[in-house]
Amino acid sequence: MAFGGRKIDDVESVKKAFLNSQYKIYAFDDDKLIGFARAISNNEYAIIYNVALNPNYQGKGIGKEIINRLVSSLKGKEIYTFTHPRTISLYEHLGFVRTKMAFKYIDAIDKDRIYNQEKVGFFLPDGYLFFGEKNNDIDLVQNNIFYKENYDETDIEAINTLLNKNDLSKLREDLKRADFIELAYDNEKLIGVALIITDSVKEALLVDAKVYDEYKGIYLTLINKIVKRAKGYDIFIHSNLEDYNIYNNSRDYKRYKTAFKYVGDTSYDERLYLPRDYRYIDELGSEVINYYKGKILN
């Protein structure tokens, strides 16, 4: 109902996805389910999915309450989401800002889904650069690099050093929580790591993707290895100022136009995020967005 009658998935897949999501919020009117949202998460990162509300209950603040409660449950984590263009203003109003650094891996997922999301306005044109950005060439590294898909206790200290974590117990939890792990080595030296967490059905988040600066040339190889192993998952990737051009220069990744990060009332770096109320040219005058914005903010 919330998505215009469009069937999202079969019942068992939905059940599995919710059971494998670490955080869920449900809204009821007496014993009638009227809305919900969920998030997958580890100790540091989270991404929100399936925010839905019965159309008969929209415009009453219930959707905002669902998102606020979920955000509160995720306090202390970096929280991401992406949304249909018509709900941009809602997320802005709730403390989210549009990020310039979000990408989707598109090579191994449903091409019809990508086409429909492109048509609606989820993505920026291939190779899109914001003001002040530039494409940097990165020298490839050959040497004696090899990769492995799992870890053991002897790797923990090296992973911790690379990721600069402060809590080994939480790192161990996050490694166990990860559905996919990729490690890169130069001879015996750990030089790169990437993790993916999923809902065990369709949605996934790339976390803790890092290589040492002198090995930037293997970054894309590392990422491509792990995302190809997660074939069939819709993988959300949030980059940074150092690595965005690696994704932006690859045809296997699309840059999000409607992705968000939660910042609350704090200030944020406009190199990474768009100003609140920023609209692309094709969004100006949109009856859907303007109507929704007026309805929420007024």
C-alpha positions in Angstrom: 0.0 0.0 0.0 2.8 2.4 1.0 4.5 1.9 -2.3 1.5 2.2 -4.6 0.6 -1.4 -4.6 4.0 -2.5 -6.0 5.0 -5.9 -4.8 8.4 -5.6 -3.0 9.2 -9.3 -2.4 7.7 -12.6 -1.4 6.5 -13.0 2.2 9.3 -15.3 3.2 12.0 -12.9 1.9 10.5 -10.0 3.7 10.3 -12.1 6.9 14.0 -13.1 6.6 15.1 -9.5 5.9 13.4 -8.2 8.9 14.6 -11.0 11.2 18.2 -10.3 10.0 17.9 -6.5 10.5 19.4 -5.5 13.9 16.8 -2.6 14.4 13.1 -2.5 13.7 10.3 -0.1 14.5 6.6 -1.0 14.0 3.7 1.4 14.4 0.2 0.1 15.3 -3.3 1.5 15.5 -4.7 -0.9 18.2 -3.8 -4.3 16.6 -3.5 -3.0 13.1 0.0 -2.6 11.6 0.2 0.8 9.9 3.9 1.5 9.4 7.4 0.3 10.0 11.1 0.8 9.2 14.3 -1.3 9.7 18.1 -1.0 9.6 21.0 -3.2 9.2 24.0 -2.3 11.4 27.3 -3.2 13.1 28.9 -1.3 15.9 29.8 1.7 13.8 27.6 2.0 10.8 23.9 1.6 9.9 21.6 2.0 6.9 17.8 2.4 7.1 15.5 0.5 4.7 11.8 0.0 4.1 10.3 3.1 5.7 6.7 2.6 5.0 3.4 4.0 6.2 -0.2 3.2 5.3 -1.4 6.0 3.0 -4.5 6.5 5.2 -2.2 7.6 8.1 0.1 9.9 6.2 0.3 13.5 7.1 -0.2 12.9 10.8 3.5 12.9 11.9 3.6 9.1 12.3 6.3 8.6 9.6 8.5 11.2 11.2 8.0 9.4 14.6 9.0 6.1 13.1 12.2 7.5 11.6 13.0 9.5 14.8 12.6 6.4 16.9 14.8 4.3 14.6 17.5 7.0 14.6 17.4 7.2 18.4 17.9 3.4 18.5 21.0 3.8 16.2 22.5 6.6 18.3 26.3 6.8 18.1 26.5 5.1 14.7 27.0 6.7 11.2 23.5 6.4 9.7 22.8 6.3 6.0 19.8 5.9 3.8 18.5 6.6 0.3 15.1 7.6 -0.8 12.6 8.4 -3.5 12.9 12.0 -4.7 9.5 12.8 -3.3 10.7 12.2 0.3 13.8 14.4 0.2 12.3 17.1 2.3 11.1 14.7 4.9 14.6 13.5 5.6 16.1 17.0 5.6 13.5 18.0 8.1 14.6 15.1 10.4 18.3 15.9 10.5 19.6 14.1 7.4 21.7 15.8 4.7 22.1 14.7 1.1 25.5 13.2 0.6 27.7 13.6 -2.4 29.7 10.5 -1.6 27.3 7.6 -2.0 27.5 5.0 -4.7 25.7 1.8 -5.7 27.4 -1.2 -7.3 25.3 -2.0 -10.3 27.0 -4.8 -12.3 25.5 -7.8 -10.6 21.9 -6.7 -9.7 18.6 -6.4 -11.5 19.0 -4.2 -14.5 15.2 -3.3 -14.5 15.5 -2.0 -11.0 18.5 0.2 -12.0 16.6 1.4 -15.0 13.5 2.3 -13.0 15.6 4.0 -10.3 17.5 6.0 -13.0 14.1 7.1 -14.5 12.8 8.2 -11.1 15.9 10.2 -10.3 18.0 8.2 -7.9 21.3 8.7 -9.6 23.6 11.4 -11.0 25.0 11.1 -14.6 28.0 8.8 -15.0 31.2 10.5 -14.0 29.4 13.5 -12.4 31.7 15.9 -10.5 30.6 18.4 -8.0 32.2 21.9 -8.0 35.8 21.6 -6.8 36.1 17.9 -7.4 38.5 16.4 -9.9 39.4 13.0 -11.3 42.8 11.8 -10.0 44.8 9.1 -11.8 46.0 6.4 -9.4 49.0 4.2 -10.3 48.2 0.5 -10.2 50.2 -1.6 -7.8 51.3 -5.1 -8.9 54.2 -6.5 -6.7 53.3 -9.6 -4.7 49.7 -8.7 -3.8 47.3 -11.5 -2.9 43.8 -11.6 -1.4 41.9 -13.9 1.0 38.2 -14.1 1.9 38.4 -14.8 5.6 40.5 -13.9 8.7 41.9 -15.6 11.7 43.0 -14.4 15.1 46.5 -13.7 13.8 45.0 -11.0 11.5 43.2 -9.1 14.3 46.0 -6.8 15.3 46.9 -5.9 11.8 43.3 -5.2 10.9 42.9 -3.1 14.0 46.0 -1.1 13.1 44.9 -0.5 9.5 41.4 0.6 10.5 42.6 2.5 13.5 40.0 1.0 15.9 40.0 1.6 19.6 38.2 -1.5 20.8 39.4 -5.0 19.8 36.3 -6.7 21.2 34.0 -4.5 19.0 36.2 -5.2 16.0 35.9 -8.9 16.6 32.1 -8.5 16.8 32.1 -6.6 13.5 34.2 -9.2 11.8 31.8 -11.9 12.9 28.8 -9.8 11.9 30.2 -9.3 8.4 28.7 -11.5 5.7 31.7 -10.9 3.4 35.3 -10.1 4.2 38.2 -9.3 1.8 41.8 -8.9 2.9 44.7 -7.8 0.8 48.4 -8.6 1.5 51.7 -7.6 0.1 53.7 -10.7 0.9 53.0 -11.1 4.6 51.9 -7.5 5.3 48.1 -6.8 5.5 47.5 -3.7 3.3 43.8 -3.6 2.8 40.5 -4.7 4.2 36.8 -4.4 3.3 33.6 -5.8 4.9 30.0 -6.1 3.8 27.0 -6.5 6.1 23.7 -7.7 4.7 20.1 -8.5 5.6 20.7 -12.0 4.1 18.2 -11.3 1.4 18.9 -8.3 -0.9 20.3 -5.2 0.9 23.9 -4.7 1.8 26.3 -2.0 3.2 30.0 -1.8 2.5 31.9 -0.9 5.7 35.5 -0.4 6.8 36.9 -0.4 3.2 40.5 0.8 3.6 44.0 0.4 2.2 47.2 2.1 3.2 47.9 5.2 1.2 50.9 3.8 -0.6 48.7 1.0 -1.9 45.8 3.1 -3.3 46.3 1.4 -6.6 44.8 -1.8 -5.3 41.7 -0.2 -3.7 39.3 -0.8 -6.7 40.6 -4.4 -7.1 39.9 -5.0 -3.4 36.4 -3.5 -3.6 35.5 -5.3 -6.9 36.5 -8.6 -5.4 34.2 -8.3 -2.4 31.2 -6.8 -4.2 31.3 -9.5 -6.9 31.2 -12.1 -4.2 28.1 -10.4 -2.9 26.3 -10.9 -6.2 22.6 -10.2 -6.1 22.8 -7.8 -3.2 22.0 -4.1 -3.6 25.2 -2.7 -2.2 25.3 0.8 -0.7 28.7 2.4 -0.6 29.6 5.6 1.2 33.0 6.9 0.1 35.2 9.8 1.2 37.2 12.7 -0.4 40.2 10.5 -1.0 38.4 7.6 -2.8 35.2 9.0 -4.5 36.9 9.3 -7.8 37.8 5.6 -7.8 34.1 4.8 -7.9 33.2 7.8 -10.1 35.6 6.6 -12.8 34.2 3.1 -12.9 31.1 2.2 -15.0 30.2 -0.5 -12.4 29.1 2.1 -9.9 26.5 4.8 -10.0 26.6 8.0 -7.9 23.5 8.5 -5.8 21.5 11.7 -6.1 19.1 10.9 -3.2 21.3 9.4 -0.5 21.5 10.8 3.0 23.5 10.7 6.1 22.1 11.6 9.5 23.9 14.6 11.1 21.2 15.9 13.5 21.7 19.5 14.5 25.5 19.4 14.1 27.4 21.3 11.4 28.7 19.4 8.4 31.4 19.6 5.7 29.9 20.9 2.5 32.6 19.2 0.5 30.8 16.0 1.4 27.2 17.0 1.7 24.8 19.3 -0.1 23.3 22.3 1.7 19.8 21.7 3.1 17.0 22.6 0.6 19.5 22.2 -2.3 17.6 21.0 -5.4 19.0 19.9 -8.8 17.6 21.6 -11.9 15.3 18.7 -12.7 13.9 18.8 -9.2 12.9 22.5 -9.3 9.2 23.0 -9.7 8.5 19.3 -9.0 4.9 19.2 -7.8 5.6 16.0 -5.9 8.5 17.4 -4.0 7.0 20.8 -3.4 3.7 19.3 -2.2 5.5 16.9 0.1 7.7 19.6 1.5 4.8 21.9 2.2 2.9 19.1 3.8 5.7 18.1 6.1 7.3 21.5 7.0 4.1 23.5 7.5 
